[in-house]
Amino acid sequence: MPQPFDFGLTIERFRVFGADLANLWHEEGLHRVIDGREVRIEAAPGGVNVEPLDGEIAAAVLHLLGADFDLDAFQPTDPVLAGLVPRLRGFRPPLSPNPFEMLVGAISAQQISLRAASAVRSRFVERFGVRLELAYAFPSRERVASLAQEDLTAVGFSRRKADCILALARADLDFAALAALPDEEVKAALVQLPGIGEWTSDWFLARHLARPRAWPAGDLALRKVVEGFYGDGRPLTTPEVREIGDRFDPFQNLSAHYLLTGSRLPA
């Protein structure tokens, strides 16, 4: 792994909101299905041990563990972040290697707590994914496209979210082509789909494509953190949060993750 890197800080979000069957924490290691094989990732001096390992698995693990981020260049002068960066040294925001999985996860988290969303998503993965030894492969786009609304509401999705997930699975959307587009064009393409607005498309830029300027200003948790640190505790509007994000340019993505993670962990 590129340095600095802290395995425990990086995978913290896979543990804090409840069990994630597609990114399963088990006996001090993270289990994920990659290329049809269950992979175990655990801490090692200077990086991680990965078993089994080949070129495709290595690329997916590096992406998952945030190797794309340039932490050496992230040296904020903002007093809040300047205090968080040393405390969270080696934290690399984890990314979703699978764009469909990332968007389904974002849709599931709309307007409910992350713990509740995690519980619904785990039932969805257990019911429609494929279990290997411990972890499950996230349900494929093709598998989900074959489902009906009642299949998804049965595991806890609202009818609206079920319809949005089915529309996403059935959409004529080329994720590889999408990844080659500038930020605003990615967002413009995504928001054409039912249930995907600016909040979801911002998180897609942040947590799948690792775009440095992604700043999910409409995220409730981020807004609360920004209000506490930069708004004197008063309520802020989404445009105000977006404007505050400009001060972190060109590191809005890292700044958002450091603020969110730093607010959860004890000083």
Contacts in CASP RR format, 6 or more apart in sequence:
PFRMAT RR
TARGET T0000
AUTHOR 0000-0000-0000
METHOD contacts of the structure
MODEL  1
MPQPFDFGLTIERFRVFGADLANLWHEEGLHRVIDGREVRIEAAPGGVNV
EPLDGEIAAAVLHLLGADFDLDAFQPTDPVLAGLVPRLRGFRPPLSPNPF
EMLVGAISAQQISLRAASAVRSRFVERFGVRLELAYAFPSRERVASLAQE
DLTAVGFSRRKADCILALARADLDFAALAALPDEEVKAALVQLPGIGEWT
SDWFLARHLARPRAWPAGDLALRKVVEGFYGDGRPLTTPEVREIGDRFDP
FQNLSAHYLLTGSRLPA
1 46 0 8 1.000
1 47 0 8 1.000
1 48 0 8 1.000
1 62 0 8 1.000
1 65 0 8 1.000
1 67 0 8 1.000
1 92 0 8 1.000
2 67 0 8 1.000
2 71 0 8 1.000
3 46 0 8 1.000
3 90 0 8 1.000
4 71 0 8 1.000
4 89 0 8 1.000
4 90 0 8 1.000
5 46 0 8 1.000
5 47 0 8 1.000
5 65 0 8 1.000
5 90 0 8 1.000
5 92 0 8 1.000
6 88 0 8 1.000
6 89 0 8 1.000
6 90 0 8 1.000
6 91 0 8 1.000
6 92 0 8 1.000
7 42 0 8 1.000
7 43 0 8 1.000
7 47 0 8 1.000
7 48 0 8 1.000
7 65 0 8 1.000
8 43 0 8 1.000
9 88 0 8 1.000
9 90 0 8 1.000
9 91 0 8 1.000
9 261 0 8 1.000
9 265 0 8 1.000
10 65 0 8 1.000
10 66 0 8 1.000
10 90 0 8 1.000
10 91 0 8 1.000
10 92 0 8 1.000
10 93 0 8 1.000
10 94 0 8 1.000
11 25 0 8 1.000
11 30 0 8 1.000
11 65 0 8 1.000
11 94 0 8 1.000
12 261 0 8 1.000
12 264 0 8 1.000
12 265 0 8 1.000
13 94 0 8 1.000
13 261 0 8 1.000
14 20 0 8 1.000
14 23 0 8 1.000
14 25 0 8 1.000
14 30 0 8 1.000
14 94 0 8 1.000
15 25 0 8 1.000
16 264 0 8 1.000
17 114 0 8 1.000
17 115 0 8 1.000
17 117 0 8 1.000
17 118 0 8 1.000
18 115 0 8 1.000
18 118 0 8 1.000
18 119 0 8 1.000
18 122 0 8 1.000
19 25 0 8 1.000
19 118 0 8 1.000
19 122 0 8 1.000
20 118 0 8 1.000
20 121 0 8 1.000
20 122 0 8 1.000
21 122 0 8 1.000
21 125 0 8 1.000
21 126 0 8 1.000
21 135 0 8 1.000
21 136 0 8 1.000
22 32 0 8 1.000
22 33 0 8 1.000
22 101 0 8 1.000
22 125 0 8 1.000
22 135 0 8 1.000
22 136 0 8 1.000
22 137 0 8 1.000
22 138 0 8 1.000
23 30 0 8 1.000
23 31 0 8 1.000
23 32 0 8 1.000
23 64 0 8 1.000
23 135 0 8 1.000
24 30 0 8 1.000
24 31 0 8 1.000
24 32 0 8 1.000
24 134 0 8 1.000
24 135 0 8 1.000
24 136 0 8 1.000
25 31 0 8 1.000
26 134 0 8 1.000
28 42 0 8 1.000
28 43 0 8 1.000
29 40 0 8 1.000
29 41 0 8 1.000
29 42 0 8 1.000
29 43 0 8 1.000
30 40 0 8 1.000
30 41 0 8 1.000
30 42 0 8 1.000
31 38 0 8 1.000
31 39 0 8 1.000
31 40 0 8 1.000
31 41 0 8 1.000
31 133 0 8 1.000
31 134 0 8 1.000
31 135 0 8 1.000
32 38 0 8 1.000
32 39 0 8 1.000
32 41 0 8 1.000
32 64 0 8 1.000
32 135 0 8 1.000
33 39 0 8 1.000
33 130 0 8 1.000
33 132 0 8 1.000
33 135 0 8 1.000
33 136 0 8 1.000
33 137 0 8 1.000
33 138 0 8 1.000
34 56 0 8 1.000
34 57 0 8 1.000
34 60 0 8 1.000
34 61 0 8 1.000
34 97 0 8 1.000
35 56 0 8 1.000
35 57 0 8 1.000
35 60 0 8 1.000
36 132 0 8 1.000
36 137 0 8 1.000
37 52 0 8 1.000
37 57 0 8 1.000
37 132 0 8 1.000
38 132 0 8 1.000
38 133 0 8 1.000
38 134 0 8 1.000
38 135 0 8 1.000
39 50 0 8 1.000
39 51 0 8 1.000
39 52 0 8 1.000
39 53 0 8 1.000
39 57 0 8 1.000
39 61 0 8 1.000
40 50 0 8 1.000
40 51 0 8 1.000
41 48 0 8 1.000
41 49 0 8 1.000
41 50 0 8 1.000
41 61 0 8 1.000
41 64 0 8 1.000
41 65 0 8 1.000
42 48 0 8 1.000
42 49 0 8 1.000
43 49 0 8 1.000
48 61 0 8 1.000
48 65 0 8 1.000
50 57 0 8 1.000
50 58 0 8 1.000
50 61 0 8 1.000
60 97 0 8 1.000
62 68 0 8 1.000
63 95 0 8 1.000
63 97 0 8 1.000
63 210 0 8 1.000
64 94 0 8 1.000
64 95 0 8 1.000
64 96 0 8 1.000
64 97 0 8 1.000
65 92 0 8 1.000
65 94 0 8 1.000
65 95 0 8 1.000
66 92 0 8 1.000
66 93 0 8 1.000
66 94 0 8 1.000
66 95 0 8 1.000
66 210 0 8 1.000
67 92 0 8 1.000
68 95 0 8 1.000
68 210 0 8 1.000
69 92 0 8 1.000
69 93 0 8 1.000
69 210 0 8 1.000
69 253 0 8 1.000
69 254 0 8 1.000
71 90 0 8 1.000
71 92 0 8 1.000
71 254 0 8 1.000
73 251 0 8 1.000
74 85 0 8 1.000
74 251 0 8 1.000
74 254 0 8 1.000
75 85 0 8 1.000
76 82 0 8 1.000
76 85 0 8 1.000
76 248 0 8 1.000
76 251 0 8 1.000
76 255 0 8 1.000
78 247 0 8 1.000
78 248 0 8 1.000
78 255 0 8 1.000
80 229 0 8 1.000
80 230 0 8 1.000
80 259 0 8 1.000
81 248 0 8 1.000
81 255 0 8 1.000
81 258 0 8 1.000
81 259 0 8 1.000
84 258 0 8 1.000
84 259 0 8 1.000
84 262 0 8 1.000
85 258 0 8 1.000
87 262 0 8 1.000
87 265 0 8 1.000
87 267 0 8 1.000
88 258 0 8 1.000
88 261 0 8 1.000
88 262 0 8 1.000
88 265 0 8 1.000
91 257 0 8 1.000
91 258 0 8 1.000
91 261 0 8 1.000
93 206 0 8 1.000
93 207 0 8 1.000
93 210 0 8 1.000
93 253 0 8 1.000
93 254 0 8 1.000
93 257 0 8 1.000
93 261 0 8 1.000
94 207 0 8 1.000
95 207 0 8 1.000
95 208 0 8 1.000
95 210 0 8 1.000
96 102 0 8 1.000
96 207 0 8 1.000
96 208 0 8 1.000
98 138 0 8 1.000
99 175 0 8 1.000
99 178 0 8 1.000
99 179 0 8 1.000
99 204 0 8 1.000
99 208 0 8 1.000
100 138 0 8 1.000
100 140 0 8 1.000
100 141 0 8 1.000
100 144 0 8 1.000
100 168 0 8 1.000
100 169 0 8 1.000
100 175 0 8 1.000
101 138 0 8 1.000
102 203 0 8 1.000
102 204 0 8 1.000
102 207 0 8 1.000
102 208 0 8 1.000
103 168 0 8 1.000
103 190 0 8 1.000
103 196 0 8 1.000
103 200 0 8 1.000
103 204 0 8 1.000
104 121 0 8 1.000
104 124 0 8 1.000
104 138 0 8 1.000
104 144 0 8 1.000
104 165 0 8 1.000
104 168 0 8 1.000
105 117 0 8 1.000
105 121 0 8 1.000
106 196 0 8 1.000
106 199 0 8 1.000
106 200 0 8 1.000
106 203 0 8 1.000
106 204 0 8 1.000
107 161 0 8 1.000
107 164 0 8 1.000
107 165 0 8 1.000
107 168 0 8 1.000
107 195 0 8 1.000
107 196 0 8 1.000
107 200 0 8 1.000
108 117 0 8 1.000
108 120 0 8 1.000
108 121 0 8 1.000
108 124 0 8 1.000
108 157 0 8 1.000
108 161 0 8 1.000
109 117 0 8 1.000
110 161 0 8 1.000
110 195 0 8 1.000
110 199 0 8 1.000
110 200 0 8 1.000
114 221 0 8 1.000
120 155 0 8 1.000
120 156 0 8 1.000
120 157 0 8 1.000
123 155 0 8 1.000
123 156 0 8 1.000
124 139 0 8 1.000
124 152 0 8 1.000
124 155 0 8 1.000
124 156 0 8 1.000
124 157 0 8 1.000
125 136 0 8 1.000
125 138 0 8 1.000
125 139 0 8 1.000
126 136 0 8 1.000
127 151 0 8 1.000
127 154 0 8 1.000
127 155 0 8 1.000
128 139 0 8 1.000
128 143 0 8 1.000
128 144 0 8 1.000
128 147 0 8 1.000
128 151 0 8 1.000
129 136 0 8 1.000
129 137 0 8 1.000
129 138 0 8 1.000
129 139 0 8 1.000
129 140 0 8 1.000
129 143 0 8 1.000
130 136 0 8 1.000
130 137 0 8 1.000
131 137 0 8 1.000
141 169 0 8 1.000
142 169 0 8 1.000
144 165 0 8 1.000
144 166 0 8 1.000
144 169 0 8 1.000
145 166 0 8 1.000
145 169 0 8 1.000
145 170 0 8 1.000
147 166 0 8 1.000
147 169 0 8 1.000
148 166 0 8 1.000
149 159 0 8 1.000
149 162 0 8 1.000
149 163 0 8 1.000
149 166 0 8 1.000
151 162 0 8 1.000
152 161 0 8 1.000
152 162 0 8 1.000
152 165 0 8 1.000
152 166 0 8 1.000
153 159 0 8 1.000
153 162 0 8 1.000
157 165 0 8 1.000
160 195 0 8 1.000
163 194 0 8 1.000
164 193 0 8 1.000
164 194 0 8 1.000
164 195 0 8 1.000
164 196 0 8 1.000
167 193 0 8 1.000
167 194 0 8 1.000
167 195 0 8 1.000
168 193 0 8 1.000
168 196 0 8 1.000
171 193 0 8 1.000
173 189 0 8 1.000
173 193 0 8 1.000
178 186 0 8 1.000
178 189 0 8 1.000
178 190 0 8 1.000
179 186 0 8 1.000
179 209 0 8 1.000
181 189 0 8 1.000
183 205 0 8 1.000
183 211 0 8 1.000
183 213 0 8 1.000
183 214 0 8 1.000
186 201 0 8 1.000
186 204 0 8 1.000
186 205 0 8 1.000
186 209 0 8 1.000
187 198 0 8 1.000
187 201 0 8 1.000
187 202 0 8 1.000
187 205 0 8 1.000
190 196 0 8 1.000
190 197 0 8 1.000
190 200 0 8 1.000
190 201 0 8 1.000
190 204 0 8 1.000
191 197 0 8 1.000
191 198 0 8 1.000
191 201 0 8 1.000
198 218 0 8 1.000
199 216 0 8 1.000
199 218 0 8 1.000
199 219 0 8 1.000
202 214 0 8 1.000
202 215 0 8 1.000
202 216 0 8 1.000
202 217 0 8 1.000
202 218 0 8 1.000
202 219 0 8 1.000
203 214 0 8 1.000
203 216 0 8 1.000
203 219 0 8 1.000
205 211 0 8 1.000
205 214 0 8 1.000
205 253 0 8 1.000
206 214 0 8 1.000
206 215 0 8 1.000
206 216 0 8 1.000
206 253 0 8 1.000
206 256 0 8 1.000
206 257 0 8 1.000
210 253 0 8 1.000
211 253 0 8 1.000
212 250 0 8 1.000
212 251 0 8 1.000
212 252 0 8 1.000
212 253 0 8 1.000
212 254 0 8 1.000
213 249 0 8 1.000
213 250 0 8 1.000
213 252 0 8 1.000
213 253 0 8 1.000
214 252 0 8 1.000
214 253 0 8 1.000
214 256 0 8 1.000
215 242 0 8 1.000
215 245 0 8 1.000
215 248 0 8 1.000
215 252 0 8 1.000
215 253 0 8 1.000
215 255 0 8 1.000
215 256 0 8 1.000
216 222 0 8 1.000
216 256 0 8 1.000
217 223 0 8 1.000
217 238 0 8 1.000
217 239 0 8 1.000
217 241 0 8 1.000
217 242 0 8 1.000
217 245 0 8 1.000
218 238 0 8 1.000
218 241 0 8 1.000
218 242 0 8 1.000
219 256 0 8 1.000
221 260 0 8 1.000
222 241 0 8 1.000
222 256 0 8 1.000
222 259 0 8 1.000
222 260 0 8 1.000
223 236 0 8 1.000
223 238 0 8 1.000
223 241 0 8 1.000
225 259 0 8 1.000
225 260 0 8 1.000
225 263 0 8 1.000
226 236 0 8 1.000
226 241 0 8 1.000
226 244 0 8 1.000
226 245 0 8 1.000
226 259 0 8 1.000
227 233 0 8 1.000
227 234 0 8 1.000
227 235 0 8 1.000
227 236 0 8 1.000
229 259 0 8 1.000
230 244 0 8 1.000
231 244 0 8 1.000
236 244 0 8 1.000
245 252 0 8 1.000
245 255 0 8 1.000
248 255 0 8 1.000
END
